[in-house]
Amino acid sequence: MEQLEKILKAFASQRRLSLLRILKMNPCIFVDDIAREIGLSYRSTSKHLRILYDAGIIDRWQNGFGVVYSVRGTQNPVSTMLLSII
């Protein structure tokens, strides 16, 4: 039940929904590119991405000097359903 709560809280933000739309359109994207596209600071964007990562919705990895994000391939059924409608 705790994981379901994390997932629902992660989807309960207009900013994070916008981030997820960007991530769906760009399979692998650097955090600074996401911040620039959405018009948020690097710090604020990173905070929102961390919430999505902690909920198991996205993946991240270090690539050179930056962090790359993508939508996780294997999802919780609830995440899969919610991602399909945004």
Contacts in CASP RR format, 6 or more apart in sequence:
PFRMAT RR
TARGET T0000
AUTHOR 0000-0000-0000
METHOD contacts of the structure
MODEL  1
MEQLEKILKAFASQRRLSLLRILKMNPCIFVDDIAREIGLSYRSTSKHLR
ILYDAGIIDRWQNGFGVVYSVRGTQNPVSTMLLSII
3 55 0 8 1.000
3 76 0 8 1.000
4 76 0 8 1.000
4 78 0 8 1.000
6 54 0 8 1.000
6 55 0 8 1.000
6 56 0 8 1.000
7 55 0 8 1.000
7 56 0 8 1.000
7 57 0 8 1.000
7 76 0 8 1.000
7 78 0 8 1.000
7 79 0 8 1.000
7 82 0 8 1.000
8 78 0 8 1.000
9 51 0 8 1.000
9 55 0 8 1.000
10 16 0 8 1.000
10 51 0 8 1.000
10 52 0 8 1.000
10 54 0 8 1.000
10 55 0 8 1.000
10 57 0 8 1.000
11 17 0 8 1.000
11 20 0 8 1.000
11 57 0 8 1.000
11 82 0 8 1.000
13 48 0 8 1.000
13 51 0 8 1.000
15 38 0 8 1.000
15 40 0 8 1.000
15 44 0 8 1.000
15 48 0 8 1.000
16 48 0 8 1.000
16 51 0 8 1.000
16 52 0 8 1.000
17 86 0 8 1.000
18 38 0 8 1.000
19 34 0 8 1.000
19 38 0 8 1.000
19 45 0 8 1.000
19 48 0 8 1.000
19 49 0 8 1.000
19 52 0 8 1.000
20 52 0 8 1.000
20 57 0 8 1.000
20 58 0 8 1.000
20 71 0 8 1.000
20 83 0 8 1.000
20 86 0 8 1.000
21 86 0 8 1.000
22 29 0 8 1.000
22 34 0 8 1.000
22 37 0 8 1.000
22 38 0 8 1.000
23 29 0 8 1.000
23 34 0 8 1.000
23 58 0 8 1.000
23 69 0 8 1.000
23 70 0 8 1.000
23 71 0 8 1.000
24 71 0 8 1.000
24 83 0 8 1.000
24 86 0 8 1.000
26 33 0 8 1.000
27 70 0 8 1.000
27 71 0 8 1.000
28 68 0 8 1.000
28 69 0 8 1.000
28 70 0 8 1.000
29 68 0 8 1.000
29 69 0 8 1.000
29 70 0 8 1.000
30 63 0 8 1.000
30 66 0 8 1.000
30 67 0 8 1.000
30 68 0 8 1.000
30 69 0 8 1.000
31 42 0 8 1.000
31 45 0 8 1.000
31 46 0 8 1.000
31 49 0 8 1.000
31 66 0 8 1.000
31 67 0 8 1.000
31 68 0 8 1.000
31 69 0 8 1.000
32 42 0 8 1.000
32 66 0 8 1.000
34 45 0 8 1.000
34 49 0 8 1.000
34 69 0 8 1.000
35 41 0 8 1.000
35 42 0 8 1.000
35 44 0 8 1.000
35 45 0 8 1.000
35 46 0 8 1.000
38 45 0 8 1.000
40 48 0 8 1.000
49 58 0 8 1.000
49 60 0 8 1.000
49 69 0 8 1.000
52 58 0 8 1.000
53 59 0 8 1.000
53 60 0 8 1.000
53 69 0 8 1.000
55 79 0 8 1.000
56 72 0 8 1.000
56 75 0 8 1.000
56 76 0 8 1.000
56 79 0 8 1.000
57 71 0 8 1.000
57 72 0 8 1.000
57 75 0 8 1.000
57 79 0 8 1.000
57 83 0 8 1.000
58 69 0 8 1.000
58 70 0 8 1.000
58 71 0 8 1.000
58 72 0 8 1.000
59 69 0 8 1.000
59 70 0 8 1.000
59 71 0 8 1.000
59 72 0 8 1.000
59 73 0 8 1.000
60 67 0 8 1.000
60 68 0 8 1.000
60 69 0 8 1.000
60 70 0 8 1.000
61 67 0 8 1.000
61 68 0 8 1.000
62 68 0 8 1.000
71 83 0 8 1.000
72 79 0 8 1.000
75 83 0 8 1.000
END
